[in-house]
Amino acid sequence: MSMAVQETLDQTFDQKRKELQELMDRYARQDVAVAFSGGVDSSLLLKLACKAAEGTGRRVYGVTMETRLHPAGEIREAKRAAEEMGAAHLTILVDELEGAKILDNPPDRCYRCKKLLFTKLLEKTKELGVPVVLEGTNEDDLHVYRPGIRALKELQILSPLAQVHMTKEEVRRLAADYGLPEASKPSTPCLATRFPYGAALSYEAMAQVERGETYLKALGFGNVRLRVHGQVARLEVDVRDFPALLLQKEEIVRYLKETGYTYITLDLEGFRSGSMDVGSTTR
């Protein structure tokens, strides 16, 4: 990359950073709630909200949805991270499979889940008297299949990162500037994304996926997805990790078969976010 191109990118990043800070300063004139998953996007928002609130004395809440569609350890990590930033941490227990009516994994699953989760979040913030609710959609999310964004718009949830057009790469860069450990944390979308649309969902099947992915991460693989097609476990890891995975293929196959899968495959395209959304275009 030439110095001129890098200079332009740096100037764009600095402008977005300035606009985001001004936006957060304005929001922090009132109490603020951030939908806080513990991922890099919501972590950056919560950090900025807490910093902005230092000058206003307003309260900042990090609100985490406690749901079995996400790995269990994320709640503990989110609580620790929120408290370290100086936010009050709240959890809201939600049964998404029944509450959002997604047992058959419909193509608009994300919309139904977001509508349920943020409706409950708004009920909590209304109870607390918190007028500003933020969430971490970024610019990149606006250009892929994200039906949940429609629910956010319907409920008038604010998305500051998208508002200033900050990409995922820029979010990670700014998070690193603030020293947030989440800057390099891999994304962990809900476990329902491991199943094709139309497949029956159950908490047992998603727990099975979680066990498999936890095992693979313990072996040193960072970006991991275990996609389920009936009795087939289709593994996605970064292409550069193929040699390491193949060196351990016997123990990996043995573990995953003991977990309950009949066939274990490696996807030759490697890890890619949203691979179950191929062919989906409607928001």
N, C-alpha and C positions, 0 to 999 in steps of 0.2 A: 504494500500500500504506500502510495507516495505521501510525502510530508504535507502537500497541499490538501489531499483528500482527508488525511488524519486531522488536519487543522480545522477543516470544515465540519467534520464529525464532532470534534471537541466543542466547537462553537455551538452547534445544534444541541448537544448534550447540556452545555452550560445554560442555554436559554430555557430548555425544558426544566432543568433543575430549579432555575429562578422562578418560573411560572408555577411549578408545583409548590414551592415553598410559600409563595404569595397566597396560593389557594388554601393551603393548610393553615396559614396564619389567619385567614379570614374565617375558616370553619371553626377554628379554636376559640373564637370569641364567645362560643356557646359550648355546652357540654357535647362531647363527641363519642359515638360508639363506632368501633371498627369491627367488621365481621372478620374474625381472626382465626385462620386455619393453622398458622404457624409456618406457612410457606413464605417464600421470599417476598412476594407481592404484598401480602397483608402485613408481614413483619416490617417492611419499609414504611407502609402507611401508618402503622401503629407508632413506630419510632418518630416519624415526623409529627404526628398528632401530639405525642407526649412532649416533644421539644417545643412545639408551637404553644402548647397550653402552659408551659413554664412562665410565659410572659403575661398570661391572662388569668391564671388561677382556676381555670375551668377543669372539670373532671374529664378523664378519658377512660373509656371502657374497651377492653378487648373481649369480644363475645365469641365463644367457640361453640359450634354445634356438636353435641355429643351424639354420634350416630355410628351404627355398626357398618356403615358403608365405607368407613375410613379406618386405617390401622389403629389399634387400641392405644399404642404408645404416643400418638400425636396429642392427645388431651394433656398428658403430663408435660410434654415438651412445650406446648402452647402456654400452659399456666406458668411454667418457670420463665419463659421468655417474656410474657406480658408483665409479670411482676418485676423482672429485672429492668424493664423499660420505664416502670413507674405507673403502669396502667392498672386499673381494677379489672380483675379477670372474672368473667362469668361464663357458665356453661348452660346450654339449653338442650335437654334430652329430647330426641326426635326419633320416631320409628318411621323411616322414609318408605319402606316397602309397602306398608299398609296405608300410611298417612298420605303419601303422594300417589298411590295407586300405580306402582311401577313393577308389580310382580312379574309381568310379561315383558319387561325391558323394552318399552315402546320407544320409537325414534325420538320422541319429544321428552324422554326421561329427564334430561337435564333441566328443561323448562319446568316440569312438574315439581322436581326436587327444589329448585331455586325458589319457586313460588311458595312452597310449603315452608322452607327454612327461613326465608326473609319475612314472610308473614308473621311467623313466630318471633323472629327477632324484633320486628316492629312492635309487636304486642309488648315485649319486654321493655323496649326503649320508651314506649308511651307510658308504661307503668312507672319508669324511673324519671320521666320528664326530660328525656334526652332528645333534642330536636334534630341532630345531625347524625346520619347513618352513612358510613362509607364502606366500600368494598374494593377488592384489588384487581378488577379487570384491567388488563393493559392493552396497548395498541395492537399487539399481535393477535390477541384474542378476538379482535373485531374482524379478522380476515380469514377465520377458519370456522368450522361448524360448531357454534356455541348457542344452542337454542335457549340456554338459561339467561342470556343477555336480554331476551324479550321480557322475562319475568322481572328483571331488575328495572327495566324501563317502566313497566306497568306500575311497579311499586314505588317508583321515583327514588331509587337508591342511587347515591352518588358514587361515581367511579373516577376519582381524581387522576389516576395514572393514565387512563384512556383519554381523559379530558385534555391532558397536555401532550397526548400522542407519544407517551414513553413506552418504548419497546421492552421486551423481556430482557434483552441484553443490557439495555440502559438501566433497567431496574436493578439487575445484578450488580452493575457497575456502581450505582449510587449506594446500594446496600453495603457494598464492600468499602466505600468511602466512609460510611458510618461505622464500620467495624462489626457489622452484623454477621454472625456465623451462618445465618440462613442464605447469605449471598451465593454460596456454592452448593446449597442443598438441592438435590434433584426434586423435580415436581412429583407429587404423590396424589394423582386424581383418584376419585372414588373407585372402589373395587368393582362397581357395576360396569365400569368401562372395559373390563376384561372379558366381557361376554358379548356375543353378537346381539343386535337388536332382534327382538322376538323370542329370545331364549328365556326360559323360566329362571327367575332369580330366587335365591334363598340365602339366608344368613350363613347356613352351613357351607354352601358352595363358595361363598366369598371368603369365609374363614379358611377354607382349603387353599384358595389362591394366596391369601395373606401368609400362610405357613410356608408355601413354596417360595414366594418372593423374599420373605425374611431369611430363609435358608440360603438363597442365592446371594443376597446382599452380604450375609455373613462370610461368604466365600471371597468377597472382595469386588463383586460386580456392582457398580454404582447405579447406572440406568438399567432397570430391569422391569420387564412386563411379562407376566405369565397369562397369555390369552387362552381362553378355554373354548374349544369347539367340541361339545359332547365329551367324549373320553380322551380327546387329544389336547395335550398341553403344548401350546406354541410359544416358545421362548424368544423374547426379543432382548438382546443386549447390544451394546455398542459394537460395531464391526471390529474395532481394534481389540475387543475382548474375546473374539472368536477362538483364537489359539488357547487362551487360558481356560475357556469353558470346555473345549474339546479335550484338553489334558485331564479334566476332572469329570468327563462325561459319564464314566461308569458309576461313580458315587452319586452324581446328580440324577441319573436315570433311576438308580435304585431308590433314592430318597423320594422322588416324585411318584414313582409307582407305589411305594408304601403309603404315600399320602392319598392315593386313590385314582391316579390317572393311568390309563392303559397304554397310551402312545405318547412319546416325548419327542418333539421336533424342535429344530432350530430354524428360525426365520432368517433366510439368507439376505434379506434387505436390512436386517439389524433393527435396533431400537428406533422407533419413531412415534411421536406423540399422536394420538388420535387415529391409529391404524384401523380401529373398528368403525370409523366414520367415513371410510372410503365410499363414495357414491352418495353421501348425504350432503345436501346443499341448502335445505330450507332451515332458516333460523327459527 
